[in-house]
Amino acid sequence: MLRRDLEVEEWNKNHKVGEEVLLRLDGGEEVRTRTNSVARVLSGHTAVVWLEGFSGCWALGRVRGVV
C-alpha cells in the first residue's frame, strides 16, 4: 500500500465526516471548519478531504483535528 493510501486510511479511521477541524490557509492562518467527506486519494497522487465553506478539496497535510 502506498504512503498516501495509508494516510487516507489513517485519517478516515481517526476522523469522522462532520468533525470540526483546523485548516491552514496559504498565509499560515488557521480557520475552523468541518469535514464534508471522507478522505480520498485525488488523481492517484494527493490525499485530500472536502471541507465545509470551501470549494474544492484540501490536502490532508493542511488539515488537522481540533484537540
Secondary structure as a PSIPRED ss2 file (coil, helix, strand):
# PSIPRED VFORMAT (PSIPRED V4.0)

   1 M C   1.000  0.000  0.000
   2 L C   1.000  0.000  0.000
   3 R H   0.000  1.000  0.000
   4 R H   0.000  1.000  0.000
   5 D H   0.000  1.000  0.000
   6 L H   0.000  1.000  0.000
   7 E H   0.000  1.000  0.000
   8 V H   0.000  1.000  0.000
   9 E H   0.000  1.000  0.000
  10 E H   0.000  1.000  0.000
  11 W H   0.000  1.000  0.000
  12 N H   0.000  1.000  0.000
  13 K H   0.000  1.000  0.000
  14 N H   0.000  1.000  0.000
  15 H C   1.000  0.000  0.000
  16 K C   1.000  0.000  0.000
  17 V C   1.000  0.000  0.000
  18 G C   1.000  0.000  0.000
  19 E C   1.000  0.000  0.000
  20 E E   0.000  0.000  1.000
  21 V E   0.000  0.000  1.000
  22 L E   0.000  0.000  1.000
  23 L E   0.000  0.000  1.000
  24 R E   0.000  0.000  1.000
  25 L C   1.000  0.000  0.000
  26 D C   1.000  0.000  0.000
  27 G C   1.000  0.000  0.000
  28 G C   1.000  0.000  0.000
  29 E C   1.000  0.000  0.000
  30 E E   0.000  0.000  1.000
  31 V E   0.000  0.000  1.000
  32 R E   0.000  0.000  1.000
  33 T E   0.000  0.000  1.000
  34 R E   0.000  0.000  1.000
  35 T E   0.000  0.000  1.000
  36 N C   1.000  0.000  0.000
  37 S C   1.000  0.000  0.000
  38 V C   1.000  0.000  0.000
  39 A C   1.000  0.000  0.000
  40 R E   0.000  0.000  1.000
  41 V E   0.000  0.000  1.000
  42 L E   0.000  0.000  1.000
  43 S C   1.000  0.000  0.000
  44 G C   1.000  0.000  0.000
  45 H C   1.000  0.000  0.000
  46 T E   0.000  0.000  1.000
  47 A E   0.000  0.000  1.000
  48 V E   0.000  0.000  1.000
  49 V E   0.000  0.000  1.000
  50 W E   0.000  0.000  1.000
  51 L E   0.000  0.000  1.000
  52 E C   1.000  0.000  0.000
  53 G C   1.000  0.000  0.000
  54 F C   1.000  0.000  0.000
  55 S C   1.000  0.000  0.000
  56 G C   1.000  0.000  0.000
  57 C E   0.000  0.000  1.000
  58 W E   0.000  0.000  1.000
  59 A E   0.000  0.000  1.000
  60 L H   0.000  1.000  0.000
  61 G H   0.000  1.000  0.000
  62 R H   0.000  1.000  0.000
  63 V E   0.000  0.000  1.000
  64 R E   0.000  0.000  1.000
  65 G E   0.000  0.000  1.000
  66 V C   1.000  0.000  0.000
  67 V C   1.000  0.000  0.000
